[in-house]
Amino acid sequence: MKRRDIEEIRERVGCGAVLETSGFAIDVKESTRRAVKYRRGGAIVIVTHDDRGWFDPLGDGKGDVFSLVAHLDGGGFIEAFDRVAGLIDFQSVEPDWAKAPATKTATGTIHDRWISRRDPWPASDTWRYLRFTRFIPARILKGAIRQGVLRKGPYGSMWAGHVDADGDICGWEERGPDWRGFATGGAKVLFRLGPSDAQRLCVTEAAIDAMSLAAIEGMRESTLYLSTGGGWSPNTDLALRHLARHQDVQLVAATDADQQGEAYAHRLRELAEQAGCNWSRLRPPAADWNEVLKQREEGRRKRETEKNNVPHSRRPHQGRLRPALPALDPGGHDAGGPGEVMED
């Protein structure tokens, strides 16, 4: 088998074709152009590098299209080569992507791009998106701004900064009404909200969920609210191990209430056992913590509306009784006995 033939087939067949013919489907809501998420039951594969690479976010598997076949079906390279070669004419489904904001090509360092953005302010579209679409309270937003991990992105989006152990910005989660992604050229480490020396570490999958849980718990004392940005990079793993290195630390798996969230929770439990710290599972009663926050706020508003629409109940006004004046006939004489009238 010539190397030229292998390279040609690798270029002509993408990882998406293998996944689609293996029963996987694209999760458009959780995908971006640079990272396409495929699901089949509880199995998840993320396709990257323009359909030429892949990795398993719940495990250690990664590689090219040939290693993907081996990952799914087992067997050696020859079997994988034969199957991939048979998919040369297969046409993959092209998802109907949400159009990304028309921003300029990212230039400059991560640090320069970060500091070029302003903090959100109450009249900004970013603040309105977080406050009134995501229902995150102003005190939580102000706390994130004070800690330097929240910026105003383009077109009403927000940037939630990921920082390393030294507090330096390494990248940022991008979320907006019509856009989600991660900083081009940035590295996922951890979004952090709360004291750096906290003993309770609540790990979520998105910065908006971290802020939502902080709102629900009222920024619980000695708690650091974290987000992995929906991934588990080597940098994220190292950062979590660094935070969990003390035995008096409690590592809380506050990940989503789905199969991926449970898989992340399992990895966090393994990490806690290896680090020798405490572990607990905090499962949201809805899909994620932002959904919980939304439901609470909508429920509160509904109760207030119902309260304001209920007419106030009043007891009938009762005056004191006094004797009625005697009725007079046309001649001015008493026309009858005493009666009673109501005095207001």
N, C-alpha and C positions, 0 to 999 in steps of 0.2 A: 504494500500500500504506500503510495507516494505521498509525501508531506504536502505537495501542491494540491492533491485531491482533497486531503483533509481540510486544508485551509479554505478551499473553494466551497466545500459543503458547509463549513462553519459560517462563512459569510452569507450563504444563500438561505440558510434555515435559522430562524430566530427561536429563542426560548419560548416565546408565546405560542408558536405552533405546537411545540411539544406539550405544553400545558393544556391547550385547548383540546388536543386529541387524547388527553389523559383525563378528561372530565373536569378540568378546572375552568372557572369563569372569572372574569375581571370584576373586581369590586371598584366601580368607578368612583364612588364617594370617597374611598380611602386611597385613591391613586393620584399620582401626578404624572406629567409627561416624562419625568426623569426616573420615576420609581412606580411601576405598575404592579398593583397587588392582585394576585390570583388566589382564589379560594376553592377548596374542594372539601366540604365537611369542615373538620377542624384543622385541616392542613392548609398552610399558607406559604406562598412563594412570592418573593419580590423580584421583578425583572428590571434590570438596570442596563446602563451602557448601550442605549438604543437597541434593546432587544438581544444583545449579545452576551449579557451576564445575568447572574441570578444569585440570590442568597435566601436562606431559610431564617426568618426573624425569630423563630422559636428554637432554633438549633444552631449547629455550627456549619451546616452545608453551604457551599457556594462554588462558583466556577463558571464554565461555559456550557454550551448546549449539550455536549457529549456527557459531561459530568452530571448534568441535570437528568438525563435519561437514566444513568446509572443510579442516581439518587432515588428516582421514582420506581424503577423497575428492577434494580439490582443487575447483576451480570457484569461483564467486562467491557472493554473498549470496543471489541469487534461487534458485539450485539448492539451497543449504543450507536456505532457508526452505521450499521445497517438500518436501524430505525430512523435515524436522522436523515440518511440519504433518501429514504422513502417519503420524506415530507417536503422534498424540493418544490413540488408544484402546489403545496397546500397554501391557501390564502387565509391569513389570520384575520380575525375581526378587528376593525379599527374603531375604538371607542369614540363616542361623541363627547370630546373633552369640553369642559367649560373654558371659555376663552380667558387666557391669562391677561392681567393688566399690561397695557403697552408701555413697558418701562424700558429705559435705555439699558444696553448691555452693561452688566456689572463690571466696574473697573475699580482699581484701587484696592487697598488692603481691607480686610474685615473691619479692623479698627477704624479706618478712615470712613468707610461707608456707614458704620454704626453712629459715629459721632456727628455725621452730617445730617442725621435725622433729628427732628424735634421731639420733645416730650409731648404726649397727648395733653390737651387742655379741654375743659368742659364743653366748649363750643365746637371742638374739632369733630370731624366725621368719625375718626377712630374712637374717640371717647364715646360718642353716641352709639357706635356699633357695640362696643364692649358693655356699655351701661344699659342700653335699652333693647338690644337684640340678644345679648348674652346674659343680661341681668346681673352683672358683676357690680357690687356696691362701690361707691366712690372711695370709701376708705381703703378698700383693697387695691384699687387702681393707684391711689396716691401712695400707698405703701410700696408697690412695685416700682413706681417712678422714683421714689426716694432711694430705693436700692439700686437704681440705674439699670433695670432689666426690662424696661418697657419703652418702646419708641413708636412714633407714628409712621406707619408705612404708607405706600401710595394707594390711592383710590379707596380710602376708608379702611384699609387693612391695618393690622397691628404687627409689630415685631416684638417677640418675646425672647430676650437674649439668653443664650446658653453660656455659662461661665465655667472656668476651670477652678482648681483649688486656690489659685492666686487671685481670683476675682476678675480675670481678664475675659472679655467677650470673645468667644470662639465661633459663634454662628448664632442664628436666631430662627425660631419658628415664625412662619408667616401665615396669618389667618385673616380673612376678610369676608364680606358678604358673598363674593363670587370667586374667591381665590384661596388656595392653601398650598403650602410648599415649605421649603427650607432654604436658607441663604445659599446662593451659588458660591461654591468654594469654601463654605463654612463647615465646621465640624460639630456633630452632635455630642454634647457632653451632658450637662444638666441645666435646666432652668431652675433657679433657686429663689424662693420667697420665704423669708424668715431669718432667724438668727443663725449664724454660721456654726455656733457651738451647741446647737439644739441636740437634745437627747432623743427626740422622737422625730423620725424621718418618714414622711408620707410620700410615697412614690406613685405618681400618676403617669398617664401616657401622653398628656398634652398640657401645655401651659395654661390654657383656659380651664381645664379640669383642676389643675393645681390651685388656681385663683378661686375657682368655684368652691372647692372643698375648704379653703381658708375662710371664705365667706360663711359657709354653712357652720363651721366650727367656731367662728368668731376669732380667727387667728389665735388658736389655742397656744397657751404658754409653752415655751421651750419646744416648739414644733417648727420644722423646716419642711415646706411644701415643695416638692420636686416634680419635674417632668423629664421624661426620657425623649420626648419628641416623637414618640411612636416607633422608636428603634432601640437597638441594644448594641451600640458600637463598642469596640474595645475601650475607647476613652470613657464611655458611660460606665462600663463594668469596673474600670479602675477607680473612677470617681466614687462610685457607690461603696466599693470595698474600703476606700480611704475614710469615708464618713462612718462606716459601720465597724471600724477597727476597735472601738471601745466596748467593753462588755456591758456597760450600763445603757447602751443605745438600744432603742426599739425600732426595728425596721418594719414599717407598715406598708403592706401591698394594697394600695388604694387604686388599683387598675380597674379597667372597665369590666362590666358584668357580662362578658361573652367569653368564647373559647380562647381568643387571643389574650384577653385579660387574665384568665385563669392560668394560661401558660406562662405569662410574665410573673404572676404571683408565685408559681412553682419555682421559677428561677430565682426570685427574690428570697424565697425560703431556703433554697440551697445555699445562696450567698450568705444568708444570716447564719446558717449552721456552720459554714466554713469559717466565718469571721468570729463565731462564738458570741453573737449578740442575740437579743430577743427578736421575735418575729410575730406578726399578727396579720390577719386578712381583714381589710375594711372594704366590703363589697357595696357598691352603690345600689340603692333600691330601684334604680332605673338603669338605662343603658350606660350612662356615665355621670360624672358629678355635675357637669353643666346642665344636663337634662334634669337632674334632681333639683338644682337651684331654680331652673325655669318653672318647674312644677310647683315649687313652694311659693314663688313670687306670684304666679298666676292664681294659685289658690288663695293667697292673701288678698289679691286685688278683687277676686270674685266675692270673697266674704265682705270686704269693705263696700262693694257695690250693692250687694244684697242688703247690708245693714242700712245704707243710705236710702235705699228704695222702699224700705218698710215704713209705712206711716206711723207716727208716734201715737200710741194708745193713750187716751185721756179719759178719766172718769167724768161723767156728766157733771156740769157745773151746778152746784146746789147752793141756793141762797137761803137766808134765814126767813122764817115765816113771820108775818105780822098780821094783825087783824085787818080785814078789809074795811074800807070806809063804807058806811051804810049807803045803799042805793037810794037815790032821791027820785020822787015822782016829779012830774013837770011842775008841781006847785012848790017844790022844795022840801016836801015832807019825806020822812023815812019810808022807803018802799018795801022793806023786807028785813030779815034777820041778818046777822053778821056772816060773812064768808071769809075765805082766805085767798090771798094773792101771793105770788112769788116775788120777792124783792131781789133785784140783781145787785 
